[in-house]
Amino acid sequence: MNALSLSLIAFSFCTLCFAEPGVSTNLSGRSPAMASATPEDAFHKNFRTQVYEAYQPLKSLASQLKTGTYNQYENPTGIYFQAGDTIIVNVATDIGEESPRLLIMDFGPDGKGKKDYPLKTGENKITAEVPGLGYISYYSDHYKTAPKLKITIQGGKANGYFDPVKHSNREWKKLLAEAVSPILDIKGRKIQLAFPVQALKEQCPDNGLELIGLYDRIVALEHNFMGLGKYKRTPKNRMFARVIWKGYMYADSIGAAFNNNTMRKVANVDNIKANSWGIAHELGHVNQVRPGFKWVCTTETTNNLYSLWISYNFAKGKINQEARKAKDWDGNKLIGGGINCYLHAALIAGEQWLCQRGPDRQANYEFDGDHGSKLLPLWQLHQYFNIAAMGNRDFYGDILERIRTSNDKGLSDGDHQLNFMKYACDVSKKNLTPFFKAVGMLKPIDKRLIDYRKAQLTITQEQCDAIEAYAKRYPLPASPVIYYISSGTTDFYKKRLAVKGLFNQGITEQGRTRTINHDIWKNAVAFETYAGEELTHIAVWGTNSEDKSSTLVQYPEGSTRIEAVSWDGKRTLVTGTRPTQSKRAPAATASL
């Protein structure tokens, strides 16, 4: 993405912080340039001597979880150094065969990178080569039993860090007011943040506890989705997110990265509550289980399952992605139009799952389909099994554990897609192949697809047949129309509610559309439009209704009927005639 320019305020602030990068400090921790500064009080002096713990080596953790890299900046010291500072690090604990290091990292806008220095038991004299915050980098294969290290640091300036276990919002405000670094470390229970002090003053001046609490909850929900608690894999290591000064938002080998210009989105409590998508999305990239749940053309798909899960929990069951206006198959911009577009692409047009047209990609989608269209059927399985409680509520956690414990050496992208469908049947104990066929996933393909990489995706008819034969050992799910579930209809599935309505009533005609009143027509998960025997349009419950009081149904010229679809696949005639019926209008097919 194009680099975003810094605001004048942020630039001026950070330039001031790095005004004298080459000044050395004495052992009191104050450089000549800081001689007039207020001496460190008891609160800041507490950061000079701390006890630091060992963490699991990052490569080992990533290998076990089959994820991206977690936090390489564990154990913040709360000490800020300038280049040239003389630092005395006294390690009071016998480190034995362990290899801790002092790491100095510059997260500022003119970042000079990082340097690390080996530590031994006793006194270590170091000259800082770069400015930045200090961390005790302590990763060990024996992290569960490795000794805790008591370390005292002289030199630099005590900046402090925020820890919700030790600190209150009173300390939060003190840290922001008295910061000597442009960056503040925030050490949560499950994630660590390195965000700009100035942005925190502007976006979260009073409530650091709630800010880091929201981030900890996001990570906890992602871990829950992954099944880490169930399988006793929840890591001691934290995730990591930091500010960047170029680009927008992304995930990399360091963690999640958010531009300073996005701090209003990622450091503002109210805004996070309203829309946590970007945060969950980037952390979701780190937590993608690979390669078994991150094959070609799914890089920007499977991570968004985390975003949807967190959005669902934060918004009390409402999904703004389902509520947003988006183009349907015919280009009409409607609330719920994106779901309708996916359903048309899959069920009517019969397009391949990874090569489907969608609201955000209505051209050039043949080799990397719309991200939303790819995401929806995966999310619908979670809605059905977990939210609607129609089976194994650990559905994805169990699938991801299968992937974590499987040997995926030498497997192709097509193999990963096939394995996912097989695992889905196994963990649900249901024959899900009709669903996978309907959404275009269990379908032959032989294409070179384009994601962040190019890769051949090949699935043969023989392989599809083999999956179908394998899945026959399991019964079909209770609902044959899982692909119609949405956040507004999960209760219809959970409570197994039958459609109720009166033929030809509660319908408002307007040109090529019909609006169906939910006071008259209840519990329909979707409405289908037909021309004779041909299904031509699908409208999920609540299409184009902000309050979900009605559903807008497309009814173009030549249409002959609308059917209301129940959770169990039963159709009830709303208006029009079926091909086998007489032209005489039937009596009410269901009563209120």
N, C-alpha and C positions, 0 to 999 in steps of 0.2 A: 504494500500500500504506500501511497505518497506520504512523506514525512509531514507531520503537523508542526507548524511554527509555534514556538513558546510564546506565552503572553509576556508583555513587557514587565509586569510585576514579578512573575516567577523568575525571569531572566536576571533582573536586577538583584533579587534576593539571593539567588544562588551564586552570582558573581561576587557579591559581598562576602559570602561564606568562604570563598576560595581566594580571598584578596591577597594573602601572603603565604603561598604554599611552601615556601622554602625555609621558613623560620624554625630553628631548633628550639626545643623546650628543655628546661631543667627537670630534675627529678621530682620537683614539687607538682609537676603537671601543668605549669603555667609558662608559656613562652613569653619573651620580652614584649611581644606585641599584645599579649593579653594581661600585662602586668597590672593594669588598672581595673581588670575584671573583678567581680565579687568572688571571694574565696569560696570553694566548694562547701556547701552545708552538709549536715549529717546525712540527708537523703541521698545526695549525689555521691558522697564518700562511700556509701554502702555498695556501690557498684565496683569499687576498687578491689575488694576482696570478695570472691564468690566461689561456690562449689559448682563444678561443671560435670555433666554426665556424658557417658559414651552413647553413641547411636549406631544403628546398623549401617554398614557400608552401603552407599547408594546403589552401586551396581548389583550387589547382592539382593537388596530390597526390590529393585526393579525387575530382577530376574525371577524372584519368587512371585511377585504380583503380576508380572508381565505388563507393567505399566511404564510410563515415562519416569523421569528422575524427580525425586522428592528434594527436600531442603538441604542445600549444601552450606547454609549459613546458620546451622544450629548453634546454640550457646552464644547468643549476643553478649558482649561484655558491657555495652553501654558507654564505651570509651571512644571518643573521636580523636583521630590523629591527623596532624598535618605532615606533609612530606618533610623529612629532615628531623622529625622529632626523635629524641633518644628515649627508648622505652626499656624499662626494667620489668621483666616478668618473672616472678618468683613462684615456682611450683613447689608447694609444701608437701605434696603427696608423692610417694615413690611410684613412678609411672610404669616400672617394670619393663615389659617388652612393648608397651603401647607407644604410639607415635602421634601425640597431639601436636597441633601447630597453631600459631597465632596467624589468623588471616585478616588482612585489612582490605576492605572493598569500598570503592568509591562509586556510589549510586547517583551522584549528582549530575547535573546537565552537561558538565564538561568532564565527565568521568575519566579518570586516569587508569581504570582497570583495577586489578587486584594483585596482591603479593602475599605470600605466606611464608612463615618462618618456623623451622622445627623447634620444639621445646624439649628440654631435658629437666630432670629433677634438679631443684635448686634454682640458682639465679641465671637468667637469660638476658643478655644485653642486645638490643635490636635497634637499628636505625630505620625508621619508616621511609620507604621509597615512594609511596603514594599516599595521598590523603584519603581519609575514609573512616568508616566505623570498624571496630575490631570484633572478631569472633574467635572462639576457641574451637578450632576444627578438630573434633575428637570422634572418629569413626573406627569401630573395632569389630572384628568377627566375634569377639567375646563380649559384645556390648551389654549382655545381660548380667555378667559377673565382673566386668572391668571396674577398677577402682574409680570412685568419684574423686575428682581432682580439686584440691583447694589451691586457688591461684590468686595472687595479688599482683596488680598492675600499677606501676608508676609511670608517669609521662602521659602526654595527651591531655584531653579535657573530658571530664565526666559529662556525658550527654544524657545517660540513662536510657532505659527502654521501658515500655509498658507491659506489665504482666498481670492479667486479670486475677491470677491466683494470689498475688501479693498486694495489688494496688487497687485503689478506688478511683472514681472520677475526679476526686480532689488531686490525686497524684497525676492524673492525665493532664489536667489543666496546668499544673506546675511544670510538667515535662515540656509542654508546648510553649509555655511562656519563657522558659529558661534554656531552651535548646541552643547548643553551640554548633550543631551540625545541621545542614539543610534537610537531613533525612532522620526520621525516627523509626526505630525498630519496635514492632508490636508483636509480642510473643504470646500467641494464643495457645490453646490446648491442642489444636489439631492443625494449625496453620500459623505461619509467621509472615508478617508484612513489613516491607520497607517503603514507606510512603513519605512524601514531602511534608515538612513541618508547616510550610505556608499553606498548602492545600488543606491540611488537617485543621489548621486554625480557621479557615474559611468554611469548610464543609462539616466539620465535626468538632466544634470548639469545646463541648461540654461532656460528651458521652462516649468516651472510648470503650467503656465496658460493653455497651450495646453494639458498637461497631465491630469489635473483634468477636463478640458473641454471635453476630450474624454470620461472619465468616466461618467460625467454628461449626455452626449449624449446617452451613452449606457443605462443608467437607464431610461432616457426620452423615448427612443424607446421601452423599455420593458413596461413601463407604457402605452404608446400609443397602443401597441399590446393588452394589458389587458383591454383597454377601460376605464381607470381610468379618463382621461380628460373628455371624453364624459359624464360619469356618475358622474362627480364632486367628485371623490374619490381620487384625487391625494393627497398623504399625505404631511403634513408639515415635518414629520420625514424623515430623510435620511436613505439610505441603508448604509452598513458598510463593509469594506474589510480591512484585516490586514495581516501582515507577520506572517508566522509560521516557525518553525525550524525543524520540523519532518513531515513526510508525503509528499505530493506533492501539489495538489490542492483539496479543498473540500468545501462544505457548511455545516454549523452547526447552532446551536441556537444563535450563535454570529453574523454570517454573512458569507461572503466569506473569504476563507483562501488561501494564496498563499505562498509557500515555498520561503525562501530567494534565493534559487538556481533558481527560476523561474522569478526573477525580470527583467531579460533581456527580458522576454516576456510581463510582466505586468506593467513595469515601464518605458519602452522605447517607445516613441511616434511613431516612424516609425514602430516598430514591432507590436504595437497595431493596427495601421492603416492597416497593411498587414494581420494580423490574430488576431481577437478579440474573437475567439471562446471560449477559456478557461475562460476569464473574463465573457462573456455573459452567458456561461454555468453555472458557479457557482452562479452568481447572479440570473440566471434563476431558479435554485433550490429554492432559497429563495422566488421567485415570483410565483412558481407553485401554482395554485389555487386548494386546497385540501379539501375533497377527490374527488370532482367531476371531476377534470382534472388531477388526480394523483392516479389512481388505480393500482392494482398489474401489474407489468411488464411495467409500463409507467414512473417509477421514472427517468430513464435516457433517456426518450423520449420527454415528453411534455415540459420539460425545454429547450430542444434543438430547439424548435420553436423560442424561443427568440434568440438563437445563429444564426439561419439561417436568421432571420429578420435583425439582426444587421450586419451580414456578407453581406447581400444583400445591405444594405444602405451604408456601409463603402466601399464596392467594386464596387459601381456604377452599381448594377444589376447582377454582376457576383458572382456565388456561387462556392467557391473552392471545396466544398464537391461534387458538381456535376462534377467538372472538374478534380478531382483527379483520378488517376489510381486505380482501384479496380477490384476484381474478379467478373466475370459474373457467370451465373449458371453453365457453363461448366468449370469454373476455369481459363478462359482467363483474364489476367490482362489488362484492357482497360480503357481509359478515358470514364467515364460514365458507366463503367461496373457494378457499384453498383446499379444504377437505373434499368438497364436491369435485374439484378439478382432479385430485388424486383418484377418487373413486371412478370418475369417467375414464381416466387414462388406464386404470387397471382393469375394471370390470367391463367396460364398454369397448374401449379402443384396444384392449388386450396388449398394452405395451409392457416391455420388460421392466422389471422393478427398478433397476439402476439406470434406466434410459427413458424415464417417463417425463412427459411434459408436466409442468406445474405452474403455479401462479407467478413465481419469480423467474421462471425460465420457460418461456413459451416459444422459444426458437433455439436452435443449436443444442438440443438436449439429448440427441441420439447417442452420445458417447460419454455423457456424465449428466444424468437427469437432475431434475429439480430437487434440492436438498430437503425441502419440506415434504414432497411426495415420497421420497425415500424413507424419511423418518416416521411418517404416520403409521404404517402398518406395524412397525416395531413397537411404537408407543401403544397402539391398540392392544397388543398382547399383554402389556403391563396393565393397562386399564381393565382388561377382562379378568386376568388371573389375580392381580393384586388389589386393585381398587374396588372392582365389583365382586371380589372374593369368589370367583367362579372356578377355583382350583388351587393350584400351588402358588401361594402368595410369595414364595421365594423364587419365583420363576427365573428371573434374570440372575439372581445371586447363584442359583444352582447351575445355570448354563455357564456363567463365567468361571465357576469353580471347575467345571469340566474342562474348559479351555485352559485354565491355569495349570491343571494337572495332566494335560495331554501332551503327547510328543508331536509337535507340529513341524518337525524338521522335514523339509522337502515337499511340503504341501503347497498346492497352487492356490490362487485366489478362488477359483471355482470350488476346490476342495473345502475351503473355509466356509463358503456359503452353504454348501451341501451339509457340512458338519453342523453348522448352526441349526439348520432345519431338523436334522436328526436329533441333536441334543434337546431342542425345544419339545419334540415329541416324547423323548425319554423323561425329562424332568416334569412335564405336565401329565405324563401317563395318558395322553390323548393323541389321537390321529389328527394332526393339524395340517395334513397335506391338502385338503380342500381349500383351507385358508391360504396356504402358500401358493397354490395354483391360481386362486382368484386374484391375488395381489401382484402376480407376475414374477414371484421369486422362484417357484419351482417350474421352471420353463427353460428349454434349451437356449443356449446363447453361445456365440463364438465371435467375440468382438475384442478389439484392442481399445480399452477404455482409458480415459484421461482423468486423473485425479491430480495430486501434486506430483504424481508419477504416471507413466504409461505402463499398462500391464494388460496382458491377455486374460480375458475371463472366458473360460470354456466350461460349459455344462452340457452334456449330451442327453439325448432322449433316454438312452439306456440308464444313465445315472439317475435321471428323474424317476424312471420306472422302478429302479432299485429302492429309492427312498419311499416311494408309495408302497411297495411290497413290504418293506421293513416296518412302516408305520401301521400296517393292518393288525399288528399284534395288540394295538390299543383301541379303545372305543372312540367314537367321534365325540367332540365336545358337545355340551348341552345346546349351545347356540351354533347354528350354521351360518350366522351372519355377524361374526366377530368384527368383520371389516366395517360395520356400521356403527360401532360403539364410539361415543364421544364423551367428553366430560359431563355434558348435560344429561346423558342417558345411562350412566353407569348404574344408577339405582333401578332402572327398568330391567336390566340384566340381573342385578343382585336380588331383587325382589320378585323377578319373573312375572312382570306385569303384562297382562294381555292388553292389546289395543282395544280402545273403546271409542265409538263414534257413530254418527248418523249419516247415512248415505246422502250425498248431495247437499249437506248442510255445513255451515261454518266455513264456507269457501267464498272468497272475494276474487272476482275476475278483473284483471287489468291487462289488456293486450295479450302478450305471449306468456303471462305468468298467472299463477293462482296462489293466493295467500290463504293458508289453512289455519284456522283458529284452534289453539290448544285447549280452550274451554270446551269445545265440541269434540275435537279429536285428541285423545289422550294416549300417552305411552307408546307412540310410534317412534322407533329409533331412526327411521328414514322414510321418505316418500319417493316412490318410483313413478316415472312418467313413461308410458308406452305408446307406440304407434303400431297397432295390431299386436303381433307377437314380439315385436322388437322393443327392448329396453333402450330408451333414448337419453334419459336424464335421471340423475339421482340428487336428492336434497336431504342432507342430514337434518335431524331435528334442530329447530331453532335458526335455520338459515335466514340471515338478514334481519334478525330480530334482536335488538339490544337487550330487551327484558325477557326474551325467550317465550313470549306469549303466542308466537305464531311461527310458521315455516313458509318461506317463499319457495314455490315450486315452478320450475320452467315448464311451460306448456305451449310449445310452438305449434304452428299450423300443421295439421295432420295427426296431432296427438289424439288418442282414443280413450285413455283412462289414466287415473292416478291410483296407485295402491299404497296403503299404509302398511309398513313392515314392522312386525313384532320382533322382540328379542329372539324368539325361537324360530324365526323365518316365516311365520304365517303371514299371508297377505290378506288385507281387508280392503274391499273396493271403496274408494272415497267418492269418485265421480267417474262418469263414462261407462263403457260396457266392455266386458271381456269378449274375446273372439267366440267363445263357445256359448255365450249367453244370448238370449233374445234381445231385440232392440228396446224392449220395454224396461224401464228403469226398475231395478230390483228394490225390494224392501230394505230397510236398514239392516246392515250386516252385523252390526253390533250396537248395543244400547248403552246409554250413559248410566 
